[in-house]
């Protein structure tokens, strides 16, 4: 006789090991758009959702059937209730690799950069008992870490000042924000509700260096820098409702699922250091201070984070899933130490779907019949407002490939290991924009809900 014991210590060791890698990851892109607001927005979806254009409001990733998508939807916390149908804890990890191309109209130029980071990591824990499942009730919890924004740019501007001299200006920025979150969801028959509580933390580091270019006179070089750290709580709530479309009550499909989610406007506490100084470069091209013109430490303030809302639906049968979402964020309410920025309210429409070829009785030798094929797109407006309202769009495709041995699996298994992929090709700006950005992003995620995390022993 033997019993199973969940080795949660091992799960936590893996979680915090990847947490350390996430915190050590450094963005390499050089995006001038990240100067505004809190920076470039990181994709706020798991890899499964990204492959379908980012639909999430009505998407329930984990189900008790083999058609389940095999990952945890952290956009709409109402989906966490479905974790209660699983037998084991699910470990969900995603990473992304992107290539960006910036095209400038004046001057005519092109810039390329690459980036590779972990995009999220989380654990989903089923809390339902067998008694709850028999009553069509489910209960689940998740916790994890994900980036929200990234700041990384370095821009050099050369100009001639009339009757003075040539001036070189160097703009630099680093930082970004992350969210550590814990969520919980409940499902009672066809209704799901959930909430996520997150702690957002990050920093904004900006500097502007002015350097006069002269062959005979050595001018002092000046540096103006602001370094801000911030943090605060962010709460998201959501719901989903399923509408069975089959007259047979015992059939799981087809069904329609509608959902919505949102967060209220929040204020984050911030601390800022301001420096105005003269400097020079040493033999190793590192800067050193000559004199401090002005300096202030630990200036307290607030960052106003905007409210955001989304709603959508999905239709799902034995082989096909498709849906659409609408999202909007009130970025016009954003402020930094009481000051607005060049940001605006934005909206986005997402459409996507998945095809799953396998049927009951399909031979396990036909592996590609058990692969889930996904595609989608999104279109909307960028939240950065420089000259005009710039369009932001992308096309996406992807797959969900089972890594669990199909010989051990059955059509209604609750154990799975899935490798999810997504390829997105997107663009910010139109033909009238002075600066256009094209992004090619490849995302990879792995979701493990299997007895790999079970330690067996004899009694």
Kinemage of the C-alpha trace (Angstrom):
@kinemage 1
@onewidth
@group {chain A} dominant
@subgroup {mainchain}
@vectorlist {calphas} color= white
{ca unk a 1} P 0.000 0.000 0.000
{ca unk a 2} L 1.274 3.456 -0.756
{ca unk a 3} L 0.072 7.050 -0.407
{ca unk a 4} L 0.875 10.276 -2.251
{ca unk a 5} L 2.213 13.406 -0.594
{ca unk a 6} L 2.482 16.743 -2.375
{ca unk a 7} L 6.017 18.086 -2.050
{ca unk a 8} L 5.081 21.778 -1.860
{ca unk a 9} L 8.609 22.634 -0.719
{ca unk a 10} L 9.917 21.516 -4.120
{ca unk a 11} L 7.270 23.578 -5.896
{ca unk a 12} L 8.231 26.666 -3.946
{ca unk a 13} L 11.933 26.046 -4.628
{ca unk a 14} L 11.236 25.988 -8.389
{ca unk a 15} L 9.009 29.040 -8.107
{ca unk a 16} L 11.542 31.213 -6.302
{ca unk a 17} L 14.405 30.002 -8.487
{ca unk a 18} L 12.560 31.226 -11.570
{ca unk a 19} L 11.559 34.363 -9.622
{ca unk a 20} L 15.263 35.141 -9.243
{ca unk a 21} L 15.824 34.669 -12.974
{ca unk a 22} L 12.880 36.969 -13.731
{ca unk a 23} L 14.256 39.714 -11.512
{ca unk a 24} L 17.711 39.349 -13.087
{ca unk a 25} L 16.379 39.627 -16.647
{ca unk a 26} L 17.286 42.902 -18.306
{ca unk a 27} L 15.488 44.400 -21.257
{ca unk a 28} L 17.708 45.157 -24.227
{ca unk a 29} L 15.285 47.045 -26.456
{ca unk a 30} L 15.730 50.732 -27.085
{ca unk a 31} L 12.219 52.164 -27.288
{ca unk a 32} L 11.731 55.948 -26.993
{ca unk a 33} L 8.028 55.311 -26.344
{ca unk a 34} L 8.961 53.847 -22.964
{ca unk a 35} L 9.799 57.390 -21.794
{ca unk a 36} L 6.113 58.140 -21.186
{ca unk a 37} L 3.700 56.947 -18.528
{ca unk a 38} L 5.053 53.883 -16.763
{ca unk a 39} L 6.851 52.649 -19.889
{ca unk a 40} L 6.072 50.170 -22.651
{ca unk a 41} L 3.198 47.900 -21.654
{ca unk a 42} L 4.238 44.250 -21.349
{ca unk a 43} L 1.818 41.656 -22.815
{ca unk a 44} L -0.652 41.015 -19.982
{ca unk a 45} L -1.718 37.555 -21.157
{ca unk a 46} L -0.429 34.011 -20.976
{ca unk a 47} L 1.028 32.400 -24.085
{ca unk a 48} L -2.194 30.502 -24.834
{ca unk a 49} L -4.166 33.740 -24.960
{ca unk a 50} L -1.505 35.601 -26.969
{ca unk a 51} L -1.751 33.034 -29.772
{ca unk a 52} L -5.470 33.885 -30.041
{ca unk a 53} L -5.075 37.647 -30.233
{ca unk a 54} L -5.182 38.050 -26.459
{ca unk a 55} L -8.810 37.034 -25.820
{ca unk a 56} L -9.279 36.416 -22.092
{ca unk a 57} L -12.596 37.726 -20.701
{ca unk a 58} L -14.588 34.617 -21.650
{ca unk a 59} L -11.672 32.198 -21.839
{ca unk a 60} L -11.537 29.404 -19.290
{ca unk a 61} L -8.127 27.824 -19.661
{ca unk a 62} L -8.393 24.815 -17.393
{ca unk a 63} L -11.287 22.370 -17.721
{ca unk a 64} L -11.762 18.780 -16.699
{ca unk a 65} L -11.722 17.566 -20.292
{ca unk a 66} L -8.885 16.931 -22.704
{ca unk a 67} L -9.982 19.984 -24.698
{ca unk a 68} L -8.804 22.170 -21.802
{ca unk a 69} L -6.235 24.736 -22.866
{ca unk a 70} L -3.817 23.749 -20.118
{ca unk a 71} L -2.769 27.038 -18.528
{ca unk a 72} L -4.005 29.628 -16.027
{ca unk a 73} L -5.818 32.750 -17.230
{ca unk a 74} L -4.615 35.531 -14.898
{ca unk a 75} L -6.390 38.342 -16.792
{ca unk a 76} L -9.894 37.373 -15.631
{ca unk a 77} L -9.648 35.935 -12.082
{ca unk a 78} L -13.095 34.353 -12.422
{ca unk a 79} L -11.432 31.508 -14.346
{ca unk a 80} L -9.498 30.432 -11.231
{ca unk a 81} L -12.535 28.511 -10.025
{ca unk a 82} L -11.945 25.982 -12.809
{ca unk a 83} L -8.641 25.033 -11.146
{ca unk a 84} L -10.788 23.138 -8.642
{ca unk a 85} L -11.455 20.451 -11.266
{ca unk a 86} L -7.775 19.523 -11.376
{ca unk a 87} L -6.157 16.870 -9.205
{ca unk a 88} L -2.705 18.404 -8.976
{ca unk a 89} L -1.091 21.797 -8.646
{ca unk a 90} L -0.327 23.418 -12.018
{ca unk a 91} L 2.979 25.166 -12.657
{ca unk a 92} L 2.717 27.748 -15.445
{ca unk a 93} L 5.726 29.569 -16.908
{ca unk a 94} L 6.116 31.817 -19.950
{ca unk a 95} L 8.983 33.572 -21.705
{ca unk a 96} L 9.263 35.766 -24.763
{ca unk a 97} L 11.789 36.746 -27.385
{ca unk a 98} L 11.158 39.797 -29.518
{ca unk a 99} L 12.833 41.751 -32.277
{ca unk a 100} L 11.948 45.434 -32.687
{ca unk a 101} L 12.535 47.722 -35.633
{ca unk a 102} L 12.167 51.497 -35.251
{ca unk a 103} L 11.883 53.619 -38.382
{ca unk a 104} L 12.382 57.351 -38.119
{ca unk a 105} L 11.090 59.749 -40.800
{ca unk a 106} L 13.224 62.750 -39.844
{ca unk a 107} L 16.054 61.917 -39.938
{ca unk a 108} L 15.517 58.859 -42.103
{ca unk a 109} L 16.962 55.989 -40.098
{ca unk a 110} L 16.261 52.459 -38.894
{ca unk a 111} L 17.140 50.904 -35.535
{ca unk a 112} L 16.986 47.252 -34.551
{ca unk a 113} L 17.011 45.709 -31.091
{ca unk a 114} L 16.321 42.330 -29.480
{ca unk a 115} L 14.969 41.318 -26.109
{ca unk a 116} L 14.474 38.107 -24.114
{ca unk a 117} L 12.754 37.893 -20.720
{ca unk a 118} L 10.540 35.676 -18.622
{ca unk a 119} L 7.020 37.033 -19.096
{ca unk a 120} L 5.243 35.374 -16.166
{ca unk a 121} L 5.377 32.521 -13.692
{ca unk a 122} L 2.628 31.233 -11.464
{ca unk a 123} L 1.271 28.310 -9.502
{ca unk a 124} L -2.387 27.281 -9.689
{ca unk a 125} L -3.678 25.297 -6.728
{ca unk a 126} L -6.974 23.316 -6.754
{ca unk a 127} L -8.832 23.657 -3.436
{ca unk a 128} L -12.050 21.763 -4.208
{ca unk a 129} L -13.013 18.604 -2.368
{ca unk a 130} L -14.733 15.634 -4.010
{ca unk a 131} L -17.912 16.628 -2.235
{ca unk a 132} L -17.761 20.099 -3.809
{ca unk a 133} L -17.162 18.686 -7.280
{ca unk a 134} L -20.197 16.418 -7.003
{ca unk a 135} L -22.279 19.514 -6.268
{ca unk a 136} L -20.846 21.246 -9.362
{ca unk a 137} L -18.777 23.594 -7.235
{ca unk a 138} L -15.087 24.380 -7.683
{ca unk a 139} L -12.527 26.504 -5.888
{ca unk a 140} L -9.016 27.468 -6.959
{ca unk a 141} L -6.124 29.758 -6.074
{ca unk a 142} L -3.094 31.065 -7.912
{ca unk a 143} L -0.097 33.208 -7.108
{ca unk a 144} L 2.777 34.431 -9.204
{ca unk a 145} L 4.776 37.247 -10.731
{ca unk a 146} L 4.546 39.122 -14.024
{ca unk a 147} L 5.995 42.323 -15.549
{ca unk a 148} L 3.601 45.171 -16.277
{ca unk a 149} L 5.802 47.758 -17.990
{ca unk a 150} L 9.384 48.196 -19.220
{ca unk a 151} L 11.486 51.350 -19.528
{ca unk a 152} L 14.635 51.199 -21.594
{ca unk a 153} L 15.868 53.817 -24.034
{ca unk a 154} L 19.013 55.693 -24.993
{ca unk a 155} L 18.664 58.508 -27.519
{ca unk a 156} L 21.348 60.904 -28.717
{ca unk a 157} L 20.487 64.253 -30.311
{ca unk a 158} L 23.023 66.560 -31.989
{ca unk a 159} L 22.189 70.176 -32.797
{ca unk a 160} L 23.809 73.536 -33.497
{ca unk a 161} L 22.875 76.425 -31.192
{ca unk a 162} L 22.978 79.772 -33.014
{ca unk a 163} L 25.994 81.874 -32.078
{ca unk a 164} L 26.927 79.439 -29.285
{ca unk a 165} L 28.253 75.990 -30.164
{ca unk a 166} L 27.341 72.440 -31.100
{ca unk a 167} L 25.317 70.631 -28.424
{ca unk a 168} L 24.923 66.917 -27.871
{ca unk a 169} L 22.003 65.769 -25.716
{ca unk a 170} L 21.822 62.221 -24.368
{ca unk a 171} L 18.466 60.985 -23.063
{ca unk a 172} L 18.526 57.745 -21.057
{ca unk a 173} L 15.912 55.815 -19.147
{ca unk a 174} L 15.675 52.469 -17.353
{ca unk a 175} L 13.218 50.727 -15.069
{ca unk a 176} L 9.723 49.340 -15.250
{ca unk a 177} L 7.134 47.740 -13.022
{ca unk a 178} L 6.182 44.232 -11.913
{ca unk a 179} L 3.244 42.715 -10.079
{ca unk a 180} L 3.352 39.967 -7.459
{ca unk a 181} L -0.187 38.642 -7.194
{ca unk a 182} L -2.468 36.137 -5.485
{ca unk a 183} L -5.929 35.333 -6.782
{ca unk a 184} L -8.891 33.174 -5.908
{ca unk a 185} L -11.917 32.055 -7.866
{ca unk a 186} L -15.159 30.204 -7.154
{ca unk a 187} L -17.389 28.343 -9.563
{ca unk a 188} L -20.968 27.431 -8.654
{ca unk a 189} L -22.590 25.520 -11.499
{ca unk a 190} L -22.442 27.927 -14.460
{ca unk a 191} L -21.371 31.070 -12.602
{ca unk a 192} L -17.733 31.911 -11.826
{ca unk a 193} L -16.458 34.870 -9.799
{ca unk a 194} L -12.942 35.760 -8.724
{ca unk a 195} L -10.587 38.431 -7.482
{ca unk a 196} L -6.857 39.073 -7.598
{ca unk a 197} L -4.856 41.171 -5.146
{ca unk a 198} L -1.491 42.305 -6.420
{ca unk a 199} L 1.389 44.402 -5.203
{ca unk a 200} L 2.852 46.558 -7.973
{ca unk a 201} L 6.439 47.661 -7.508
{ca unk a 202} L 9.004 49.273 -9.771
{ca unk a 203} L 11.227 52.220 -10.578
{ca unk a 204} L 11.657 55.024 -13.134
{ca unk a 205} L 15.174 56.301 -13.740
{ca unk a 206} L 15.559 59.200 -16.193
{ca unk a 207} L 18.588 61.305 -17.027
{ca unk a 208} L 19.429 64.059 -19.521
{ca unk a 209} L 23.081 64.852 -20.233
{ca unk a 210} L 24.121 68.044 -22.052
{ca unk a 211} L 27.557 68.106 -23.681
{ca unk a 212} L 28.981 71.025 -25.674
{ca unk a 213} L 31.120 69.813 -28.569
{ca unk a 214} L 34.178 72.033 -29.048
{ca unk a 215} L 37.742 71.243 -30.121
{ca unk a 216} L 39.415 74.055 -28.201
{ca unk a 217} L 37.294 74.797 -25.130
{ca unk a 218} L 36.478 72.126 -22.522
{ca unk a 219} L 33.002 72.974 -21.242
{ca unk a 220} L 31.512 71.419 -18.128
{ca unk a 221} L 29.056 68.639 -18.903
{ca unk a 222} L 25.720 68.699 -17.096
{ca unk a 223} L 23.448 65.891 -15.943
{ca unk a 224} L 19.839 66.142 -14.722
{ca unk a 225} L 18.471 62.888 -13.320
{ca unk a 226} L 15.362 61.657 -11.512
{ca unk a 227} L 15.236 58.275 -9.798
{ca unk a 228} L 11.846 57.134 -8.534
{ca unk a 229} L 10.788 53.958 -6.750
{ca unk a 230} L 7.114 53.179 -6.219
{ca unk a 231} L 4.759 50.523 -4.971
{ca unk a 232} L 1.109 49.945 -4.182
{ca unk a 233} L -1.803 47.529 -4.178
{ca unk a 234} L -3.854 46.693 -7.265
{ca unk a 235} L -7.107 44.705 -7.124
{ca unk a 236} L -8.852 43.061 -10.083
{ca unk a 237} L -12.275 41.389 -10.049
{ca unk a 238} L -14.044 39.344 -12.691
{ca unk a 239} L -16.960 37.083 -13.515
{ca unk a 240} L -17.925 34.495 -16.121
{ca unk a 241} L -21.215 32.820 -16.940
{ca unk a 242} L -21.596 29.679 -19.045
{ca unk a 243} L -24.648 29.002 -21.197
{ca unk a 244} L -24.989 25.341 -22.308
{ca unk a 245} L -26.189 25.112 -25.901
{ca unk a 246} L -26.918 21.383 -26.000
{ca unk a 247} L -30.324 19.936 -25.167
{ca unk a 248} L -28.492 16.982 -23.597
{ca unk a 249} L -27.633 18.111 -20.057
{ca unk a 250} L -24.863 15.495 -19.813
{ca unk a 251} L -22.935 16.953 -22.741
{ca unk a 252} L -20.172 19.427 -21.876
{ca unk a 253} L -20.235 21.068 -25.331
{ca unk a 254} L -21.220 23.212 -27.128
{ca unk a 255} L -21.458 26.173 -24.768
{ca unk a 256} L -21.220 29.942 -24.749
{ca unk a 257} L -19.209 31.722 -22.075
{ca unk a 258} L -19.400 35.460 -21.369
{ca unk a 259} L -17.127 37.324 -18.992
{ca unk a 260} L -15.876 40.672 -17.765
{ca unk a 261} L -13.108 41.974 -15.516
{ca unk a 262} L -11.698 45.254 -14.311
{ca unk a 263} L -9.675 47.207 -11.784
{ca unk a 264} L -10.374 50.569 -10.179
{ca unk a 265} L -8.087 53.578 -10.223
{ca unk a 266} L -5.291 53.231 -7.641
{ca unk a 267} L -2.643 55.444 -6.071
{ca unk a 268} L 0.902 54.144 -5.602
{ca unk a 269} L 3.314 55.574 -3.050
{ca unk a 270} L 6.507 56.934 -4.629
{ca unk a 271} L 9.888 58.237 -3.478
{ca unk a 272} L 12.075 60.339 -5.789
{ca unk a 273} L 15.687 61.525 -5.790
{ca unk a 274} L 16.543 64.556 -7.956
{ca unk a 275} L 20.089 65.515 -8.975
{ca unk a 276} L 21.457 68.421 -11.012
{ca unk a 277} L 25.231 68.177 -11.411
{ca unk a 278} L 28.284 68.741 -13.565
{ca unk a 279} L 30.313 65.675 -14.503
{ca unk a 280} L 33.047 64.269 -16.693
{ca unk a 281} L 34.177 60.909 -18.021
{ca unk a 282} L 37.153 58.924 -16.699
{ca unk a 283} L 39.558 56.712 -18.664
{ca unk a 284} L 37.011 53.851 -18.570
{ca unk a 285} L 34.246 56.102 -19.943
{ca unk a 286} L 32.466 56.030 -16.582
{ca unk a 287} L 31.014 59.273 -15.228
{ca unk a 288} L 32.191 61.057 -12.078
{ca unk a 289} L 30.754 64.106 -10.406
{ca unk a 290} L 32.552 67.465 -10.512
{ca unk a 291} L 30.039 69.533 -8.572
{ca unk a 292} L 26.469 69.248 -7.330
{ca unk a 293} L 24.227 72.124 -8.395
{ca unk a 294} L 21.059 70.822 -6.750
{ca unk a 295} L 20.132 67.606 -4.957
{ca unk a 296} L 17.066 66.365 -3.077
{ca unk a 297} L 16.471 62.967 -1.489
{ca unk a 298} L 13.395 60.930 -0.595
{ca unk a 299} L 10.793 63.297 -2.028
{ca unk a 300} L 7.424 61.661 -1.304
{ca unk a 301} L 4.631 61.656 -3.863
{ca unk a 302} L 1.896 59.654 -5.579
{ca unk a 303} L 1.529 57.913 -8.914
{ca unk a 304} L -2.064 57.671 -10.132
{ca unk a 305} L -2.631 54.320 -11.847
{ca unk a 306} L -5.688 54.224 -14.164
{ca unk a 307} L -8.764 52.012 -14.118
{ca unk a 308} L -9.144 49.327 -16.769
{ca unk a 309} L -12.101 47.224 -17.950
{ca unk a 310} L -12.649 44.367 -20.361
{ca unk a 311} L -15.541 42.197 -21.549
{ca unk a 312} L -15.970 39.420 -24.070
{ca unk a 313} L -17.245 35.955 -24.946
{ca unk a 314} L -16.134 32.561 -26.218
{ca unk a 315} L -17.993 29.803 -28.009
{ca unk a 316} L -16.647 26.270 -27.632
{ca unk a 317} L -17.593 22.862 -28.984
{ca unk a 318} L -15.707 19.573 -29.248
{ca unk a 319} L -13.252 20.918 -31.828
{ca unk a 320} L -13.623 24.683 -32.187
{ca unk a 321} L -13.211 27.610 -29.825
{ca unk a 322} L -13.478 31.236 -30.840
{ca unk a 323} L -14.162 34.521 -29.098
{ca unk a 324} L -13.733 38.274 -28.936
{ca unk a 325} L -12.850 40.886 -26.290
{ca unk a 326} L -13.077 44.638 -25.891
{ca unk a 327} L -10.723 46.438 -23.458
{ca unk a 328} L -10.325 50.053 -22.416
{ca unk a 329} L -8.007 51.853 -19.980
{ca unk a 330} L -8.440 55.407 -18.678
{ca unk a 331} L -4.835 56.518 -19.083
{ca unk a 332} L -5.892 60.173 -19.183
{ca unk a 333} L -6.261 59.869 -15.387
{ca unk a 334} L -2.610 58.876 -15.013
{ca unk a 335} L -0.387 61.325 -13.153
{ca unk a 336} L 3.111 61.378 -11.697
{ca unk a 337} L 3.549 63.578 -8.626
{ca unk a 338} L 0.386 65.369 -9.664
{ca unk a 339} L 1.627 66.012 -13.215
{ca unk a 340} L -0.040 64.503 -16.325
{ca unk a 341} L 1.982 62.890 -19.105
{ca unk a 342} L 1.701 62.376 -22.867
{ca unk a 343} L -0.766 59.489 -22.478
{ca unk a 344} L -4.384 59.021 -23.487
{ca unk a 345} L -7.344 56.699 -23.012
{ca unk a 346} L -6.944 53.669 -25.226
{ca unk a 347} L -9.110 50.814 -26.432
{ca unk a 348} L -8.414 47.506 -28.111
{ca unk a 349} L -10.477 44.785 -29.819
{ca unk a 350} L -9.245 41.183 -29.751
{ca unk a 351} L -10.497 38.260 -31.843
{ca unk a 352} L -9.149 34.715 -31.882
{ca unk a 353} L -9.816 31.023 -31.836
{ca unk a 354} L -8.507 27.469 -31.533
{ca unk a 355} L -9.020 24.241 -33.495
{ca unk a 356} L -8.598 20.824 -31.887
{ca unk a 357} L -8.798 17.935 -34.393
{ca unk a 358} L -8.905 14.925 -32.018
{ca unk a 359} L -12.080 12.944 -31.390
{ca unk a 360} L -12.968 10.190 -28.977
{ca unk a 361} L -11.234 7.104 -30.273
{ca unk a 362} L -8.570 8.961 -32.273
{ca unk a 363} L -5.390 6.869 -32.353
{ca unk a 364} L -2.634 8.168 -30.059
{ca unk a 365} L -0.232 7.546 -32.952
{ca unk a 366} L -1.732 10.566 -34.695
{ca unk a 367} L 0.091 13.082 -32.511
{ca unk a 368} L -0.744 16.184 -34.539
{ca unk a 369} L -4.451 15.473 -34.100
{ca unk a 370} L -3.900 16.222 -30.416
{ca unk a 371} L -2.136 19.542 -31.074
{ca unk a 372} L -4.286 22.647 -30.579
{ca unk a 373} L -3.937 25.180 -33.421
{ca unk a 374} L -4.562 28.846 -32.601
{ca unk a 375} L -4.781 32.171 -34.420
{ca unk a 376} L -6.046 35.690 -33.794
{ca unk a 377} L -5.461 39.422 -34.037
{ca unk a 378} L -5.973 42.632 -32.110
{ca unk a 379} L -6.420 46.251 -33.136
{ca unk a 380} L -6.659 49.426 -31.076
{ca unk a 381} L -5.026 52.707 -30.131
{ca unk a 382} L -1.706 53.145 -28.351
{ca unk a 383} L -1.830 54.723 -24.914
{ca unk a 384} L 1.156 56.957 -25.735
{ca unk a 385} L 0.027 60.235 -27.319
{ca unk a 386} L 2.752 62.157 -29.152
{ca unk a 387} L 1.481 63.652 -32.414
{ca unk a 388} L -1.790 61.827 -32.951
{ca unk a 389} L -3.719 58.734 -31.922
{ca unk a 390} L -1.470 56.006 -33.280
{ca unk a 391} L -2.879 52.572 -34.184
{ca unk a 392} L -1.518 49.501 -32.417
{ca unk a 393} L -2.217 46.087 -34.005
{ca unk a 394} L -0.840 42.558 -34.320
{ca unk a 395} L -1.540 39.191 -35.925
{ca unk a 396} L -0.840 35.987 -34.015
{ca unk a 397} L -0.630 32.230 -34.480
{ca unk a 398} L 0.377 29.464 -32.104
{ca unk a 399} L 0.017 25.895 -30.893
{ca unk a 400} L -0.606 23.900 -27.760
{ca unk a 401} L 1.464 20.729 -27.957
{ca unk a 402} L 0.951 17.944 -25.385
{ca unk a 403} L 4.148 16.625 -23.815
{ca unk a 404} L 2.382 14.051 -21.655
{ca unk a 405} L 2.583 10.558 -23.125
{ca unk a 406} L -0.629 10.078 -25.090
{ca unk a 407} L -0.498 6.348 -24.316
{ca unk a 408} L -1.066 7.227 -20.635
{ca unk a 409} L -3.711 9.836 -21.318
{ca unk a 410} L -7.366 9.552 -22.043
{ca unk a 411} L -9.966 11.877 -23.445
{ca unk a 412} L -11.046 13.068 -20.009
{ca unk a 413} L -7.685 13.126 -18.287
{ca unk a 414} L -6.895 15.638 -15.528
{ca unk a 415} L -3.131 15.250 -15.933
{ca unk a 416} L -1.238 17.108 -18.621
{ca unk a 417} L 2.010 18.796 -19.593
{ca unk a 418} L 1.574 21.291 -22.449
{ca unk a 419} L 4.051 23.349 -24.444
{ca unk a 420} L 2.300 26.494 -25.684
{ca unk a 421} L 3.735 28.743 -28.402
{ca unk a 422} L 2.706 32.064 -29.917
{ca unk a 423} L 4.123 34.142 -32.769
{ca unk a 424} L 2.960 37.777 -32.948
{ca unk a 425} L 3.750 40.305 -35.662
{ca unk a 426} L 2.651 43.807 -34.724
{ca unk a 427} L 3.022 47.482 -35.548
{ca unk a 428} L 2.671 50.820 -33.735
{ca unk a 429} L 2.118 53.927 -35.831
{ca unk a 430} L 0.791 54.586 -39.339
{ca unk a 431} L 2.171 56.218 -42.502
{ca unk a 432} L 1.792 59.682 -40.932
{ca unk a 433} L 3.790 58.838 -37.814
{ca unk a 434} L 7.284 60.296 -37.424
{ca unk a 435} L 8.410 57.120 -35.675
{ca unk a 436} L 7.023 53.661 -36.459
{ca unk a 437} L 7.749 50.495 -34.536
{ca unk a 438} L 7.433 46.913 -35.786
{ca unk a 439} L 7.656 44.016 -33.345
{ca unk a 440} L 8.053 40.299 -33.970
{ca unk a 441} L 7.504 38.418 -30.707
{ca unk a 442} L 7.860 34.669 -30.148
{ca unk a 443} L 6.498 33.385 -26.839
{ca unk a 444} L 6.921 29.964 -25.257
{ca unk a 445} L 5.081 28.682 -22.214
{ca unk a 446} L 4.996 25.400 -20.379
{ca unk a 447} L 2.167 24.282 -18.100
{ca unk a 448} L 2.658 21.236 -15.901
{ca unk a 449} L -0.279 19.607 -14.138
{ca unk a 450} L 1.060 16.157 -13.472
{ca unk a 451} L 2.273 13.801 -10.784
{ca unk a 452} L 5.824 15.067 -11.334
{ca unk a 453} L 5.176 17.025 -8.139
{ca unk a 454} L 3.928 13.981 -6.233
{ca unk a 455} L 6.270 12.094 -3.895
{ca unk a 456} L 5.254 8.479 -3.330
{ca unk a 457} L 6.156 6.544 -0.229
{ca unk a 458} L 5.245 3.261 1.449
{ca unk a 459} L 3.369 3.278 4.763
